[in-house]
Amino acid sequence: MTFDARLIIMDEPTAALSEREVGTLHRIVHDLRTRGVSIIYVTHRLNEVASLCDRFTVLRDGRYIAEGNVSDIRPPTWYA
């Protein structure tokens, strides 16, 4: 962020964070988005995808499975 990045890649950023720290990170991500920063957010936590992301891509065992808009997915399918 010091270098005015336009793209940030986060790989499992909440894996070792407390719930309070996760909240802080999510606020930072929202702020970065409003400033036009693109973020690639890698996670297994589908609730994070639902609350932070506009689009998603699913990979399983290194293979492409699906992609789409988060808004097009109904919540029950997140846990199927």
PDB file of N, CA, C and O in Angstrom:
ATOM      1  N   MET A   1       0.831  -1.188   0.000  1.00  0.00           N
ATOM      2  CA  MET A   1       0.000   0.000   0.000  1.00  0.00           C
ATOM      3  C   MET A   1       0.876   1.253   0.000  1.00  0.00           C
ATOM      4  O   MET A   1       0.447   2.321  -0.435  1.00  0.00           O
ATOM      5  N   THR A   2       2.074   1.112   0.479  1.00  0.00           N
ATOM      6  CA  THR A   2       3.008   2.229   0.493  1.00  0.00           C
ATOM      7  C   THR A   2       3.370   2.665  -0.915  1.00  0.00           C
ATOM      8  O   THR A   2       3.674   3.834  -1.153  1.00  0.00           O
ATOM      9  N   PHE A   3       3.336   1.715  -1.855  1.00  0.00           N
ATOM     10  CA  PHE A   3       3.752   1.996  -3.227  1.00  0.00           C
ATOM     11  C   PHE A   3       2.586   2.346  -4.136  1.00  0.00           C
ATOM     12  O   PHE A   3       2.743   2.342  -5.357  1.00  0.00           O
ATOM     13  N   ASP A   4       1.422   2.649  -3.574  1.00  0.00           N
ATOM     14  CA  ASP A   4       0.228   2.999  -4.347  1.00  0.00           C
ATOM     15  C   ASP A   4      -0.127   1.888  -5.330  1.00  0.00           C
ATOM     16  O   ASP A   4      -0.362   2.151  -6.509  1.00  0.00           O
ATOM     17  N   ALA A   5      -0.165   0.658  -4.850  1.00  0.00           N
ATOM     18  CA  ALA A   5      -0.459  -0.510  -5.676  1.00  0.00           C
ATOM     19  C   ALA A   5      -1.864  -0.421  -6.250  1.00  0.00           C
ATOM     20  O   ALA A   5      -2.778   0.086  -5.599  1.00  0.00           O
ATOM     21  N   ARG A   6      -2.032  -0.911  -7.458  1.00  0.00           N
ATOM     22  CA  ARG A   6      -3.342  -0.965  -8.101  1.00  0.00           C
ATOM     23  C   ARG A   6      -3.912  -2.372  -8.024  1.00  0.00           C
ATOM     24  O   ARG A   6      -5.102  -2.581  -8.262  1.00  0.00           O
ATOM     25  N   LEU A   7      -3.050  -3.350  -7.685  1.00  0.00           N
ATOM     26  CA  LEU A   7      -3.455  -4.739  -7.534  1.00  0.00           C
ATOM     27  C   LEU A   7      -2.747  -5.329  -6.328  1.00  0.00           C
ATOM     28  O   LEU A   7      -1.529  -5.208  -6.189  1.00  0.00           O
ATOM     29  N   ILE A   8      -3.524  -5.973  -5.450  1.00  0.00           N
ATOM     30  CA  ILE A   8      -2.966  -6.647  -4.274  1.00  0.00           C
ATOM     31  C   ILE A   8      -3.482  -8.081  -4.276  1.00  0.00           C
ATOM     32  O   ILE A   8      -4.677  -8.314  -4.456  1.00  0.00           O
ATOM     33  N   ILE A   9      -2.588  -9.035  -4.079  1.00  0.00           N
ATOM     34  CA  ILE A   9      -2.969 -10.443  -4.001  1.00  0.00           C
ATOM     35  C   ILE A   9      -2.853 -10.887  -2.545  1.00  0.00           C
ATOM     36  O   ILE A   9      -1.795 -10.748  -1.931  1.00  0.00           O
ATOM     37  N   MET A  10      -3.938 -11.418  -2.001  1.00  0.00           N
ATOM     38  CA  MET A  10      -3.969 -11.900  -0.623  1.00  0.00           C
ATOM     39  C   MET A  10      -4.269 -13.397  -0.648  1.00  0.00           C
ATOM     40  O   MET A  10      -5.324 -13.807  -1.131  1.00  0.00           O
ATOM     41  N   ASP A  11      -3.360 -14.207  -0.137  1.00  0.00           N
ATOM     42  CA  ASP A  11      -3.529 -15.654  -0.115  1.00  0.00           C
ATOM     43  C   ASP A  11      -3.810 -16.109   1.308  1.00  0.00           C
ATOM     44  O   ASP A  11      -2.924 -16.091   2.164  1.00  0.00           O
ATOM     45  N   GLU A  12      -5.050 -16.517   1.554  1.00  0.00           N
ATOM     46  CA  GLU A  12      -5.492 -16.941   2.888  1.00  0.00           C
ATOM     47  C   GLU A  12      -5.117 -15.908   3.954  1.00  0.00           C
ATOM     48  O   GLU A  12      -4.483 -16.263   4.947  1.00  0.00           O
ATOM     49  N   PRO A  13      -5.492 -14.648   3.773  1.00  0.00           N
ATOM     50  CA  PRO A  13      -5.042 -13.608   4.696  1.00  0.00           C
ATOM     51  C   PRO A  13      -5.601 -13.708   6.106  1.00  0.00           C
ATOM     52  O   PRO A  13      -5.029 -13.132   7.031  1.00  0.00           O
ATOM     53  N   THR A  14      -6.703 -14.425   6.292  1.00  0.00           N
ATOM     54  CA  THR A  14      -7.296 -14.488   7.631  1.00  0.00           C
ATOM     55  C   THR A  14      -6.973 -15.789   8.372  1.00  0.00           C
ATOM     56  O   THR A  14      -7.464 -16.007   9.480  1.00  0.00           O
ATOM     57  N   ALA A  15      -6.164 -16.641   7.776  1.00  0.00           N
ATOM     58  CA  ALA A  15      -5.895 -17.970   8.351  1.00  0.00           C
ATOM     59  C   ALA A  15      -5.385 -17.911   9.791  1.00  0.00           C
ATOM     60  O   ALA A  15      -5.758 -18.754  10.607  1.00  0.00           O
ATOM     61  N   ALA A  16      -4.554 -16.944  10.112  1.00  0.00           N
ATOM     62  CA  ALA A  16      -3.955 -16.893  11.454  1.00  0.00           C
ATOM     63  C   ALA A  16      -4.413 -15.678  12.257  1.00  0.00           C
ATOM     64  O   ALA A  16      -3.770 -15.304  13.238  1.00  0.00           O
ATOM     65  N   LEU A  17      -5.527 -15.056  11.845  1.00  0.00           N
ATOM     66  CA  LEU A  17      -5.983 -13.828  12.513  1.00  0.00           C
ATOM     67  C   LEU A  17      -7.101 -14.117  13.508  1.00  0.00           C
ATOM     68  O   LEU A  17      -7.878 -15.057  13.340  1.00  0.00           O
ATOM     69  N   SER A  18      -7.163 -13.293  14.545  1.00  0.00           N
ATOM     70  CA  SER A  18      -8.283 -13.362  15.482  1.00  0.00           C
ATOM     71  C   SER A  18      -9.511 -12.749  14.805  1.00  0.00           C
ATOM     72  O   SER A  18      -9.397 -12.105  13.762  1.00  0.00           O
ATOM     73  N   GLU A  19     -10.669 -12.953  15.398  1.00  0.00           N
ATOM     74  CA  GLU A  19     -11.904 -12.401  14.833  1.00  0.00           C
ATOM     75  C   GLU A  19     -11.831 -10.868  14.726  1.00  0.00           C
ATOM     76  O   GLU A  19     -12.300 -10.291  13.745  1.00  0.00           O
ATOM     77  N   ARG A  20     -11.251 -10.224  15.723  1.00  0.00           N
ATOM     78  CA  ARG A  20     -11.095  -8.760  15.696  1.00  0.00           C
ATOM     79  C   ARG A  20     -10.174  -8.337  14.561  1.00  0.00           C
ATOM     80  O   ARG A  20     -10.444  -7.362  13.859  1.00  0.00           O
ATOM     81  N   GLU A  21      -9.089  -9.074  14.386  1.00  0.00           N
ATOM     82  CA  GLU A  21      -8.145  -8.760  13.311  1.00  0.00           C
ATOM     83  C   GLU A  21      -8.764  -8.988  11.932  1.00  0.00           C
ATOM     84  O   GLU A  21      -8.484  -8.250  10.987  1.00  0.00           O
ATOM     85  N   VAL A  22      -9.609 -10.018  11.827  1.00  0.00           N
ATOM     86  CA  VAL A  22     -10.317 -10.265  10.570  1.00  0.00           C
ATOM     87  C   VAL A  22     -11.221  -9.075  10.244  1.00  0.00           C
ATOM     88  O   VAL A  22     -11.272  -8.630   9.097  1.00  0.00           O
ATOM     89  N   GLY A  23     -11.924  -8.566  11.236  1.00  0.00           N
ATOM     90  CA  GLY A  23     -12.768  -7.392  11.025  1.00  0.00           C
ATOM     91  C   GLY A  23     -11.970  -6.196  10.545  1.00  0.00           C
ATOM     92  O   GLY A  23     -12.409  -5.469   9.654  1.00  0.00           O
ATOM     93  N   THR A  24     -10.802  -5.990  11.131  1.00  0.00           N
ATOM     94  CA  THR A  24      -9.929  -4.890  10.712  1.00  0.00           C
ATOM     95  C   THR A  24      -9.486  -5.081   9.270  1.00  0.00           C
ATOM     96  O   THR A  24      -9.521  -4.140   8.477  1.00  0.00           O
ATOM     97  N   LEU A  25      -9.068  -6.298   8.927  1.00  0.00           N
ATOM     98  CA  LEU A  25      -8.647  -6.577   7.553  1.00  0.00           C
ATOM     99  C   LEU A  25      -9.790  -6.335   6.571  1.00  0.00           C
ATOM    100  O   LEU A  25      -9.577  -5.745   5.512  1.00  0.00           O
ATOM    101  N   HIS A  26     -10.983  -6.776   6.904  1.00  0.00           N
ATOM    102  CA  HIS A  26     -12.127  -6.592   6.008  1.00  0.00           C
ATOM    103  C   HIS A  26     -12.441  -5.116   5.802  1.00  0.00           C
ATOM    104  O   HIS A  26     -12.805  -4.710   4.699  1.00  0.00           O
ATOM    105  N   ARG A  27     -12.304  -4.315   6.842  1.00  0.00           N
ATOM    106  CA  ARG A  27     -12.507  -2.859   6.684  1.00  0.00           C
ATOM    107  C   ARG A  27     -11.455  -2.269   5.754  1.00  0.00           C
ATOM    108  O   ARG A  27     -11.760  -1.401   4.936  1.00  0.00           O
ATOM    109  N   ILE A  28     -10.225  -2.736   5.877  1.00  0.00           N
ATOM    110  CA  ILE A  28      -9.152  -2.264   4.996  1.00  0.00           C
ATOM    111  C   ILE A  28      -9.436  -2.665   3.550  1.00  0.00           C
ATOM    112  O   ILE A  28      -9.256  -1.858   2.638  1.00  0.00           O
ATOM    113  N   VAL A  29      -9.875  -3.894   3.337  1.00  0.00           N
ATOM    114  CA  VAL A  29     -10.199  -4.359   1.980  1.00  0.00           C
ATOM    115  C   VAL A  29     -11.317  -3.506   1.386  1.00  0.00           C
ATOM    116  O   VAL A  29     -11.230  -3.096   0.229  1.00  0.00           O
ATOM    117  N   HIS A  30     -12.362  -3.234   2.161  1.00  0.00           N
ATOM    118  CA  HIS A  30     -13.461  -2.386   1.667  1.00  0.00           C
ATOM    119  C   HIS A  30     -12.945  -0.996   1.308  1.00  0.00           C
ATOM    120  O   HIS A  30     -13.335  -0.433   0.286  1.00  0.00           O
ATOM    121  N   ASP A  31     -12.081  -0.449   2.134  1.00  0.00           N
ATOM    122  CA  ASP A  31     -11.518   0.876   1.867  1.00  0.00           C
ATOM    123  C   ASP A  31     -10.683   0.869   0.584  1.00  0.00           C
ATOM    124  O   ASP A  31     -10.787   1.786  -0.232  1.00  0.00           O
ATOM    125  N   LEU A  32      -9.874  -0.144   0.412  1.00  0.00           N
ATOM    126  CA  LEU A  32      -9.050  -0.249  -0.795  1.00  0.00           C
ATOM    127  C   LEU A  32      -9.927  -0.341  -2.043  1.00  0.00           C
ATOM    128  O   LEU A  32      -9.621   0.274  -3.065  1.00  0.00           O
ATOM    129  N   ARG A  33     -11.012  -1.105  -1.962  1.00  0.00           N
ATOM    130  CA  ARG A  33     -11.924  -1.227  -3.104  1.00  0.00           C
ATOM    131  C   ARG A  33     -12.529   0.118  -3.472  1.00  0.00           C
ATOM    132  O   ARG A  33     -12.650   0.450  -4.651  1.00  0.00           O
ATOM    133  N   THR A  34     -12.906   0.883  -2.470  1.00  0.00           N
ATOM    134  CA  THR A  34     -13.500   2.194  -2.770  1.00  0.00           C
ATOM    135  C   THR A  34     -12.490   3.138  -3.398  1.00  0.00           C
ATOM    136  O   THR A  34     -12.869   4.104  -4.060  1.00  0.00           O
ATOM    137  N   ARG A  35     -11.200   2.863  -3.194  1.00  0.00           N
ATOM    138  CA  ARG A  35     -10.139   3.682  -3.798  1.00  0.00           C
ATOM    139  C   ARG A  35      -9.687   3.132  -5.157  1.00  0.00           C
ATOM    140  O   ARG A  35      -8.730   3.630  -5.750  1.00  0.00           O
ATOM    141  N   GLY A  36     -10.390   2.096  -5.639  1.00  0.00           N
ATOM    142  CA  GLY A  36     -10.095   1.583  -6.965  1.00  0.00           C
ATOM    143  C   GLY A  36      -9.002   0.547  -7.040  1.00  0.00           C
ATOM    144  O   GLY A  36      -8.525   0.228  -8.129  1.00  0.00           O
ATOM    145  N   VAL A  37      -8.595   0.012  -5.901  1.00  0.00           N
ATOM    146  CA  VAL A  37      -7.560  -1.021  -5.886  1.00  0.00           C
ATOM    147  C   VAL A  37      -8.219  -2.367  -6.184  1.00  0.00           C
ATOM    148  O   VAL A  37      -9.240  -2.701  -5.582  1.00  0.00           O
ATOM    149  N   SER A  38      -7.650  -3.134  -7.099  1.00  0.00           N
ATOM    150  CA  SER A  38      -8.131  -4.483  -7.391  1.00  0.00           C
ATOM    151  C   SER A  38      -7.462  -5.452  -6.424  1.00  0.00           C
ATOM    152  O   SER A  38      -6.279  -5.319  -6.109  1.00  0.00           O
ATOM    153  N   ILE A  39      -8.240  -6.432  -5.956  1.00  0.00           N
ATOM    154  CA  ILE A  39      -7.719  -7.388  -4.980  1.00  0.00           C
ATOM    155  C   ILE A  39      -8.063  -8.799  -5.438  1.00  0.00           C
ATOM    156  O   ILE A  39      -9.218  -9.102  -5.740  1.00  0.00           O
ATOM    157  N   ILE A  40      -7.061  -9.647  -5.486  1.00  0.00           N
ATOM    158  CA  ILE A  40      -7.277 -11.074  -5.681  1.00  0.00           C
ATOM    159  C   ILE A  40      -7.216 -11.676  -4.290  1.00  0.00           C
ATOM    160  O   ILE A  40      -6.176 -11.630  -3.632  1.00  0.00           O
ATOM    161  N   TYR A  41      -8.321 -12.237  -3.843  1.00  0.00           N
ATOM    162  CA  TYR A  41      -8.474 -12.698  -2.466  1.00  0.00           C
ATOM    163  C   TYR A  41      -8.666 -14.213  -2.486  1.00  0.00           C
ATOM    164  O   TYR A  41      -9.732 -14.695  -2.867  1.00  0.00           O
ATOM    165  N   VAL A  42      -7.656 -14.956  -2.084  1.00  0.00           N
ATOM    166  CA  VAL A  42      -7.704 -16.416  -2.081  1.00  0.00           C
ATOM    167  C   VAL A  42      -8.128 -16.877  -0.691  1.00  0.00           C
ATOM    168  O   VAL A  42      -7.497 -16.529   0.307  1.00  0.00           O
ATOM    169  N   THR A  43      -9.210 -17.670  -0.634  1.00  0.00           N
ATOM    170  CA  THR A  43      -9.704 -18.136   0.659  1.00  0.00           C
ATOM    171  C   THR A  43     -10.543 -19.392   0.485  1.00  0.00           C
ATOM    172  O   THR A  43     -11.070 -19.658  -0.595  1.00  0.00           O
ATOM    173  N   HIS A  44     -10.658 -20.160   1.562  1.00  0.00           N
ATOM    174  CA  HIS A  44     -11.578 -21.291   1.612  1.00  0.00           C
ATOM    175  C   HIS A  44     -12.851 -20.891   2.356  1.00  0.00           C
ATOM    176  O   HIS A  44     -13.818 -21.653   2.388  1.00  0.00           O
ATOM    177  N   ARG A  45     -12.853 -19.726   2.940  1.00  0.00           N
ATOM    178  CA  ARG A  45     -13.979 -19.261   3.759  1.00  0.00           C
ATOM    179  C   ARG A  45     -14.999 -18.558   2.868  1.00  0.00           C
ATOM    180  O   ARG A  45     -14.820 -17.404   2.476  1.00  0.00           O
ATOM    181  N   LEU A  46     -16.075 -19.284   2.558  1.00  0.00           N
ATOM    182  CA  LEU A  46     -17.051 -18.768   1.601  1.00  0.00           C
ATOM    183  C   LEU A  46     -17.795 -17.539   2.097  1.00  0.00           C
ATOM    184  O   LEU A  46     -18.241 -16.724   1.289  1.00  0.00           O
ATOM    185  N   ASN A  47     -17.938 -17.387   3.416  1.00  0.00           N
ATOM    186  CA  ASN A  47     -18.573 -16.188   3.948  1.00  0.00           C
ATOM    187  C   ASN A  47     -17.745 -14.948   3.621  1.00  0.00           C
ATOM    188  O   ASN A  47     -18.306 -13.869   3.428  1.00  0.00           O
ATOM    189  N   GLU A  48     -16.427 -15.081   3.555  1.00  0.00           N
ATOM    190  CA  GLU A  48     -15.572 -13.957   3.180  1.00  0.00           C
ATOM    191  C   GLU A  48     -15.776 -13.599   1.719  1.00  0.00           C
ATOM    192  O   GLU A  48     -15.821 -12.420   1.366  1.00  0.00           O
ATOM    193  N   VAL A  49     -15.899 -14.604   0.871  1.00  0.00           N
ATOM    194  CA  VAL A  49     -16.163 -14.349  -0.547  1.00  0.00           C
ATOM    195  C   VAL A  49     -17.481 -13.601  -0.688  1.00  0.00           C
ATOM    196  O   VAL A  49     -17.567 -12.620  -1.427  1.00  0.00           O
ATOM    197  N   ALA A  50     -18.500 -14.061   0.015  1.00  0.00           N
ATOM    198  CA  ALA A  50     -19.822 -13.449  -0.082  1.00  0.00           C
ATOM    199  C   ALA A  50     -19.815 -11.996   0.375  1.00  0.00           C
ATOM    200  O   ALA A  50     -20.537 -11.176  -0.191  1.00  0.00           O
ATOM    201  N   SER A  51     -19.021 -11.660   1.380  1.00  0.00           N
ATOM    202  CA  SER A  51     -19.056 -10.303   1.916  1.00  0.00           C
ATOM    203  C   SER A  51     -18.039  -9.357   1.291  1.00  0.00           C
ATOM    204  O   SER A  51     -18.206  -8.140   1.377  1.00  0.00           O
ATOM    205  N   LEU A  52     -16.983  -9.886   0.662  1.00  0.00           N
ATOM    206  CA  LEU A  52     -15.910  -9.025   0.158  1.00  0.00           C
ATOM    207  C   LEU A  52     -15.803  -8.946  -1.358  1.00  0.00           C
ATOM    208  O   LEU A  52     -15.279  -7.967  -1.889  1.00  0.00           O
ATOM    209  N   CYS A  53     -16.285  -9.949  -2.052  1.00  0.00           N
ATOM    210  CA  CYS A  53     -15.941 -10.083  -3.471  1.00  0.00           C
ATOM    211  C   CYS A  53     -17.095  -9.755  -4.406  1.00  0.00           C
ATOM    212  O   CYS A  53     -18.265  -9.932  -4.067  1.00  0.00           O
ATOM    213  N   ASP A  54     -16.738  -9.275  -5.587  1.00  0.00           N
ATOM    214  CA  ASP A  54     -17.708  -9.055  -6.661  1.00  0.00           C
ATOM    215  C   ASP A  54     -17.786 -10.285  -7.559  1.00  0.00           C
ATOM    216  O   ASP A  54     -18.868 -10.674  -7.998  1.00  0.00           O
ATOM    217  N   ARG A  55     -16.644 -10.888  -7.825  1.00  0.00           N
ATOM    218  CA  ARG A  55     -16.551 -12.047  -8.704  1.00  0.00           C
ATOM    219  C   ARG A  55     -15.787 -13.163  -8.001  1.00  0.00           C
ATOM    220  O   ARG A  55     -15.046 -12.919  -7.049  1.00  0.00           O
ATOM    221  N   PHE A  56     -15.975 -14.389  -8.481  1.00  0.00           N
ATOM    222  CA  PHE A  56     -15.268 -15.523  -7.913  1.00  0.00           C
ATOM    223  C   PHE A  56     -14.799 -16.466  -9.015  1.00  0.00           C
ATOM    224  O   PHE A  56     -15.370 -16.507 -10.105  1.00  0.00           O
ATOM    225  N   THR A  57     -13.767 -17.207  -8.715  1.00  0.00           N
ATOM    226  CA  THR A  57     -13.301 -18.315  -9.535  1.00  0.00           C
ATOM    227  C   THR A  57     -13.048 -19.478  -8.591  1.00  0.00           C
ATOM    228  O   THR A  57     -12.403 -19.313  -7.555  1.00  0.00           O
ATOM    229  N   VAL A  58     -13.552 -20.647  -8.943  1.00  0.00           N
ATOM    230  CA  VAL A  58     -13.365 -21.841  -8.117  1.00  0.00           C
ATOM    231  C   VAL A  58     -12.341 -22.742  -8.797  1.00  0.00           C
ATOM    232  O   VAL A  58     -12.466 -23.086  -9.973  1.00  0.00           O
ATOM    233  N   LEU A  59     -11.326 -23.111  -8.024  1.00  0.00           N
ATOM    234  CA  LEU A  59     -10.322 -24.080  -8.463  1.00  0.00           C
ATOM    235  C   LEU A  59     -10.364 -25.261  -7.506  1.00  0.00           C
ATOM    236  O   LEU A  59     -10.466 -25.075  -6.294  1.00  0.00           O
ATOM    237  N   ARG A  60     -10.288 -26.462  -8.038  1.00  0.00           N
ATOM    238  CA  ARG A  60     -10.240 -27.656  -7.189  1.00  0.00           C
ATOM    239  C   ARG A  60      -9.112 -28.539  -7.706  1.00  0.00           C
ATOM    240  O   ARG A  60      -9.091 -28.915  -8.878  1.00  0.00           O
ATOM    241  N   ASP A  61      -8.180 -28.863  -6.827  1.00  0.00           N
ATOM    242  CA  ASP A  61      -7.032 -29.680  -7.207  1.00  0.00           C
ATOM    243  C   ASP A  61      -6.301 -29.094  -8.414  1.00  0.00           C
ATOM    244  O   ASP A  61      -5.846 -29.822  -9.297  1.00  0.00           O
ATOM    245  N   GLY A  62      -6.199 -27.764  -8.435  1.00  0.00           N
ATOM    246  CA  GLY A  62      -5.485 -27.080  -9.498  1.00  0.00           C
ATOM    247  C   GLY A  62      -6.237 -26.960 -10.807  1.00  0.00           C
ATOM    248  O   GLY A  62      -5.679 -26.499 -11.802  1.00  0.00           O
ATOM    249  N   ARG A  63      -7.483 -27.364 -10.820  1.00  0.00           N
ATOM    250  CA  ARG A  63      -8.280 -27.307 -12.047  1.00  0.00           C
ATOM    251  C   ARG A  63      -9.410 -26.288 -11.924  1.00  0.00           C
ATOM    252  O   ARG A  63     -10.019 -26.123 -10.867  1.00  0.00           O
ATOM    253  N   TYR A  64      -9.663 -25.623 -13.028  1.00  0.00           N
ATOM    254  CA  TYR A  64     -10.750 -24.647 -13.109  1.00  0.00           C
ATOM    255  C   TYR A  64     -12.087 -25.366 -12.989  1.00  0.00           C
ATOM    256  O   TYR A  64     -12.323 -26.360 -13.676  1.00  0.00           O
ATOM    257  N   ILE A  65     -12.963 -24.868 -12.119  1.00  0.00           N
ATOM    258  CA  ILE A  65     -14.293 -25.447 -11.931  1.00  0.00           C
ATOM    259  C   ILE A  65     -15.380 -24.484 -12.406  1.00  0.00           C
ATOM    260  O   ILE A  65     -16.269 -24.873 -13.163  1.00  0.00           O
ATOM    261  N   ALA A  66     -15.308 -23.238 -11.964  1.00  0.00           N
ATOM    262  CA  ALA A  66     -16.371 -22.287 -12.298  1.00  0.00           C
ATOM    263  C   ALA A  66     -15.912 -20.870 -11.995  1.00  0.00           C
ATOM    264  O   ALA A  66     -14.914 -20.653 -11.307  1.00  0.00           O
ATOM    265  N   GLU A  67     -16.660 -19.914 -12.521  1.00  0.00           N
ATOM    266  CA  GLU A  67     -16.458 -18.504 -12.193  1.00  0.00           C
ATOM    267  C   GLU A  67     -17.785 -17.798 -12.362  1.00  0.00           C
ATOM    268  O   GLU A  67     -18.700 -18.315 -13.002  1.00  0.00           O
ATOM    269  N   GLY A  68     -17.885 -16.613 -11.784  1.00  0.00           N
ATOM    270  CA  GLY A  68     -19.118 -15.857 -11.931  1.00  0.00           C
ATOM    271  C   GLY A  68     -19.163 -14.658 -11.014  1.00  0.00           C
ATOM    272  O   GLY A  68     -18.178 -14.307 -10.364  1.00  0.00           O
ATOM    273  N   ASN A  69     -20.320 -14.043 -10.977  1.00  0.00           N
ATOM    274  CA  ASN A  69     -20.577 -12.908 -10.097  1.00  0.00           C
ATOM    275  C   ASN A  69     -21.114 -13.426  -8.767  1.00  0.00           C
ATOM    276  O   ASN A  69     -22.005 -14.275  -8.741  1.00  0.00           O
ATOM    277  N   VAL A  70     -20.586 -12.928  -7.692  1.00  0.00           N
ATOM    278  CA  VAL A  70     -21.047 -13.337  -6.363  1.00  0.00           C
ATOM    279  C   VAL A  70     -22.540 -13.056  -6.212  1.00  0.00           C
ATOM    280  O   VAL A  70     -23.259 -13.839  -5.591  1.00  0.00           O
ATOM    281  N   SER A  71     -23.005 -11.951  -6.772  1.00  0.00           N
ATOM    282  CA  SER A  71     -24.425 -11.574  -6.646  1.00  0.00           C
ATOM    283  C   SER A  71     -25.366 -12.554  -7.347  1.00  0.00           C
ATOM    284  O   SER A  71     -26.566 -12.555  -7.071  1.00  0.00           O
ATOM    285  N   ASP A  72     -24.844 -13.384  -8.244  1.00  0.00           N
ATOM    286  CA  ASP A  72     -25.676 -14.361  -8.947  1.00  0.00           C
ATOM    287  C   ASP A  72     -25.839 -15.671  -8.191  1.00  0.00           C
ATOM    288  O   ASP A  72     -26.609 -16.535  -8.612  1.00  0.00           O
ATOM    289  N   ILE A  73     -25.127 -15.831  -7.081  1.00  0.00           N
ATOM    290  CA  ILE A  73     -25.167 -17.074  -6.315  1.00  0.00           C
ATOM    291  C   ILE A  73     -26.083 -16.894  -5.113  1.00  0.00           C
ATOM    292  O   ILE A  73     -25.951 -15.940  -4.348  1.00  0.00           O
ATOM    293  N   ARG A  74     -27.016 -17.833  -4.963  1.00  0.00           N
ATOM    294  CA  ARG A  74     -27.903 -17.808  -3.796  1.00  0.00           C
ATOM    295  C   ARG A  74     -27.170 -18.400  -2.602  1.00  0.00           C
ATOM    296  O   ARG A  74     -26.460 -19.394  -2.755  1.00  0.00           O
ATOM    297  N   PRO A  75     -27.323 -17.817  -1.415  1.00  0.00           N
ATOM    298  CA  PRO A  75     -26.588 -18.278  -0.224  1.00  0.00           C
ATOM    299  C   PRO A  75     -26.591 -19.789   0.037  1.00  0.00           C
ATOM    300  O   PRO A  75     -25.543 -20.320   0.405  1.00  0.00           O
ATOM    301  N   PRO A  76     -27.704 -20.511  -0.130  1.00  0.00           N
ATOM    302  CA  PRO A  76     -27.635 -21.947   0.169  1.00  0.00           C
ATOM    303  C   PRO A  76     -26.602 -22.694  -0.665  1.00  0.00           C
ATOM    304  O   PRO A  76     -26.060 -23.695  -0.196  1.00  0.00           O
ATOM    305  N   THR A  77     -26.310 -22.249  -1.879  1.00  0.00           N
ATOM    306  CA  THR A  77     -25.344 -22.959  -2.713  1.00  0.00           C
ATOM    307  C   THR A  77     -23.914 -22.747  -2.249  1.00  0.00           C
ATOM    308  O   THR A  77     -23.015 -23.466  -2.684  1.00  0.00           O
ATOM    309  N   TRP A  78     -23.681 -21.767  -1.366  1.00  0.00           N
ATOM    310  CA  TRP A  78     -22.320 -21.555  -0.848  1.00  0.00           C
ATOM    311  C   TRP A  78     -21.868 -22.762  -0.045  1.00  0.00           C
ATOM    312  O   TRP A  78     -20.669 -23.026   0.043  1.00  0.00           O
ATOM    313  N   TYR A  79     -22.795 -23.494   0.537  1.00  0.00           N
ATOM    314  CA  TYR A  79     -22.425 -24.561   1.451  1.00  0.00           C
ATOM    315  C   TYR A  79     -22.769 -25.946   0.912  1.00  0.00           C
ATOM    316  O   TYR A  79     -22.672 -26.934   1.638  1.00  0.00           O
ATOM    317  N   ALA A  80     -23.165 -26.023  -0.339  1.00  0.00           N
ATOM    318  CA  ALA A  80     -23.549 -27.317  -0.926  1.00  0.00           C
ATOM    319  C   ALA A  80     -22.341 -28.187  -1.185  1.00  0.00           C
ATOM    320  O   ALA A  80     -22.481 -29.307  -1.676  1.00  0.00           O
TER     321      ALA A  80
END
